[in-house]
Amino acid sequence: MNETEDQEEVVLRQSEGPVGDSNRPQKRINIPFWGKVLIMCAIVFFASIGYLRSSHYHDENIADIQDGPTDVPAPEKRKVVPDILMVASPGNTKRLSDFKGKVVLLSFWASWCTPCLIELPTFIDLHEKLASKGLVIIPLNVDEPDTASKFVPDFWKARKFPFATFYDPTHSESEKFNIESLPSNFVLDKQGRLVAQGYGANDWGSEASVKFIEQLLTE
């Protein structure tokens, strides 16, 4: 059967009546080879758009996480991050810009994110070593308000965190950072410029992490 006959067969079978008609046997619609090729091309095209949009954002707007503590990008290559509004407690908010003059470790997390719950305690050692030298650790919770109010206080008390967590109940602020997965961490210099970012749990109490932050504190 040639390509034209294939197309005619499709039209014919579609006009025979509803698929559920018990008086006629159901017949499979044959799609011409060129039609299958077009469908596959369309799928690949739209998938590529999503990938490129994501890659473009990270390539153009955010520096890649550094491989080691010596890979601090030069100040002129760093970009200022969005000045987001964070809820500290009911009726009490802070802006990220309020922490200028400090090196900031901003970490987006949620109660349902197991890697987040594993990573958060590693901030304690980093805080104890470098908070007095100018490091501020800002965990930013993105749970729904009801979940946050039930989970966070007990979790914070049980782990005895020496720093507070902030909240983004509407998710509007985390969207400005184009968060794709949790935990998402952003290291900012004293001018509020992005130095490094990373996705997934890290050991922030490690020697490499401490040395990395120490370099920024001496700037």
Secondary structure as the mmCIF struct_conf table of DSSP 4:
data_model
#
loop_
_struct_conf.conf_type_id
_struct_conf.id
_struct_conf.beg_label_comp_id
_struct_conf.beg_label_asym_id
_struct_conf.beg_label_seq_id
_struct_conf.end_label_comp_id
_struct_conf.end_label_asym_id
_struct_conf.end_label_seq_id
HELX_RH_AL_P HELX_RH_AL_P1 GLU A 3 GLN A 14
TURN_TY1_P TURN_TY1_P1 SER A 15 GLU A 16
TURN_TY1_P TURN_TY1_P2 VAL A 19 GLY A 20
TURN_TY1_P TURN_TY1_P3 SER A 22 ASN A 23
BEND BEND1 ARG A 24 ARG A 24
HELX_LH_PP_P HELX_LH_PP_P1 ARG A 28 PRO A 32
HELX_RH_AL_P HELX_RH_AL_P2 PHE A 33 ASN A 61
BEND BEND2 ILE A 62 ILE A 62
HELX_LH_PP_P HELX_LH_PP_P2 ALA A 63 GLN A 66
BEND BEND3 ASP A 67 GLY A 68
TURN_TY1_P TURN_TY1_P4 PRO A 69 THR A 70
HELX_LH_PP_P HELX_LH_PP_P3 VAL A 72 ALA A 74
HELX_RH_3T_P HELX_RH_3T_P1 PRO A 75 LYS A 77
STRN STRN1 VAL A 80 VAL A 80
HELX_LH_PP_P HELX_LH_PP_P4 VAL A 81 PRO A 82
STRN STRN2 LEU A 85 SER A 89
TURN_TY1_P TURN_TY1_P5 PRO A 90 GLY A 91
STRN STRN3 ASN A 92 ARG A 95
HELX_RH_3T_P HELX_RH_3T_P2 LEU A 96 PHE A 99
TURN_TY1_P TURN_TY1_P6 LYS A 100 GLY A 101
BEND BEND4 LYS A 102 LYS A 102
STRN STRN4 VAL A 103 TRP A 109
TURN_TY1_P TURN_TY1_P7 SER A 111 TRP A 112
HELX_RH_AL_P HELX_RH_AL_P3 THR A 114 GLU A 119
TURN_TY1_P TURN_TY1_P8 LEU A 120 PRO A 121
HELX_RH_AL_P HELX_RH_AL_P4 THR A 122 LEU A 130
HELX_RH_3T_P HELX_RH_3T_P3 ALA A 131 LYS A 133
TURN_TY1_P TURN_TY1_P9 GLY A 134 GLY A 134
STRN STRN5 LEU A 135 ASN A 141
BEND BEND5 ASP A 143 ASP A 143
HELX_RH_AL_P HELX_RH_AL_P5 PRO A 145 ARG A 159
TURN_TY1_P TURN_TY1_P10 LYS A 160 LYS A 160
BEND BEND6 PRO A 162 PHE A 163
STRN STRN6 PHE A 166 TYR A 167
TURN_TY1_P TURN_TY1_P11 PRO A 169 THR A 170
BEND BEND7 HIS A 171 HIS A 171
HELX_RH_AL_P HELX_RH_AL_P6 SER A 172 GLU A 175
TURN_TY1_P TURN_TY1_P12 LYS A 176 ASN A 178
BEND BEND8 SER A 181 PRO A 183
STRN STRN7 SER A 184 LEU A 188
TURN_TY1_P TURN_TY1_P13 LYS A 190 GLN A 191
BEND BEND9 GLY A 192 GLY A 192
STRN STRN8 ARG A 193 ARG A 193
STRN STRN9 LEU A 194 TYR A 199
BEND BEND10 GLY A 200 GLY A 200
TURN_TY1_P TURN_TY1_P14 TRP A 204 GLY A 205
BEND BEND11 SER A 206 SER A 206
HELX_RH_AL_P HELX_RH_AL_P7 GLU A 207 LEU A 217
TURN_TY1_P TURN_TY1_P15 THR A 218 THR A 218
#
